[in-house]
């Protein structure tokens, strides 16, 4: 759940839990190999959204470069 939702904020695991339950109910009723779908979704999130689902909604932080 934390991997799916993201671990950088308090609401990341909560979002991950809700998405997990929703996808599980939906995919289980349609596709008998729902764990295969979840594996693909988790791999996609790890590769393309390393901050989890909450990382997609977070504001990008400005990076300050110190020149010295």
ABEGO torsion letter per residue (X at the ends): XAAAAEAABAAAAAAAAAAAAAAAAAAAAABABAAAAAAAAAAAAAAABAAEAAAAABBBBBBBBBBX
